[in-house]
């Protein structure tokens, strides 16, 4: 290196110190993030709900098969569409026979990371959700277990799949096993994102704007609720801590949330905190889909939960962070399975 | 080769002659098949309807996007589901707002090989079908072009796709161009099958039972209508030549077919001959989906079109041939595209 005048080495020294300080701040930010969040696991199997190849294969077929529902027109994938990252782009979906669902569709991607299922937590886990959906008047329209099993029995291709998935059971074709199989499939649907790479130690995996957004996301207080492996999905919270939520959204009607389940006044306007994974791909937002765009949703949250008015620059940075939570669509979700052929004549 | 007694060489000679005779018959069958049928082209582009990468990409997104329809709940893929080889497993589908479609869904796979579109031929080609569907009260429910374009305009991701697909047009977002793009996509959806390999010269590509079935399919007279590249789809024919079709099916109501389009008495009960490609994967059968299984459909056809009562062995062979018409699902159909994000509030 050529010799430099003293003032120049002084400037370079300052620059190096600034760089080091910046690097130190970046490391501190990453360390903080690693305390608040966890990267996605490889899958979401549990001891109670294990994954086997056969259950996943069966569950995947069932997930995409509309023939289980009363008019054979809606499958799990009708609301949880791959093309919309496991959602349907609607404020609220229509169920069978034009019966409206009361709340917005949350994505089924990474859903096994949530501590309960549904906005009001009235499903204990994925398997419970599927089990109840199979005879729900809105989701399925089928009157009982017999009606669903009768449908499946008419398609000869399904019996061997059930036998393979539940080899020890003499009569494996049951609602409980449908729920276990679809649950097993859903527990494979994880979408690791640039933010997961960052949490795992790869600092440059997160673009600079996203790192700035992460810092603001932490410092603004969003992480009080949106934390853990799901960046949300880990607790209940009142929607509208500082201000009634419906004053900031286009909500109609006003949903009382978990109160309608428990009748406990403490649960008034309480919902499960939404996971923010893939949030940029899943508009509209909130339990009623009442806000159409992500910038608007971020501003509403800051206002009604934290009493903060975000300026456009801060919002942009936070959006850059939220966009880093988009992962790749799992191949076994993006690609529809070929279903066991069989025509059904739907019940009227 | 060891020397053999005379009687042994005599036996072997007879055997060789029989083998040669059989080989000669196999060659004759293949030659006949090559006169009657043609293998699928690589795609179904025409001079009038060319394929470009950009049009196919746009068309594929539009095909899977339910946001074009009035309640944003149905896309082309709702009836033409990849999981059912481009059909929906129903006798007749339900359109938007529970408005029933009058006829069974034919697969969109290889559909560009058909000489006209729809059972009654009232759509001249794929593009005409899409164009009319976009404002059909049953298929779409949208009142006019403006309503559809307004929907698309709300999703910022679409404008660049239209610009890329139709680079010379100042206002490329039109119903005509939607139709051209979806048509271009559909013209890529070909499913080459073992039978195509056989037609191209690979005799063993067709299993023995299928070759026996092919011979019966030819000799019974099925090929009078089911011929050409689509093994059907090339002409109109009366359904019920020997006997009224509804005496052999569960048809209700009785559909007068093309007569209702042309009012020409010669068109009474006349329909487009169905293509038999992928027929084993697309139950139920006929214009009204009135027959649930393929063996039954084969027997009905032999009976009402040809006055032939097929025995079970012949039916089995013909089924083996029909199963050889199943090709692999095209990758750009099996896998759903990720759509431009954007929430819609559907019209009431």
Interface residues (C-beta under 8 A of the other chain):
Chain A: X64 X65 X66 X67 X71 X72 X73 X81 X82 X83 X84 X85 X88 X89 X90 X91 X93 X94 X97 X98 X280 X281 X282 X283 X284 X289 X292 X293 X329 X334 X335 X336 X337 X338 X339 X341 X342 X343 X344 X345 X346
Chain B: X64 X65 X66 X67 X71 X72 X73 X81 X82 X83 X84 X85 X88 X89 X90 X91 X93 X94 X97 X98 X280 X281 X282 X283 X284 X289 X292 X293 X329 X334 X335 X336 X337 X338 X339 X341 X342 X343 X344 X345 X346
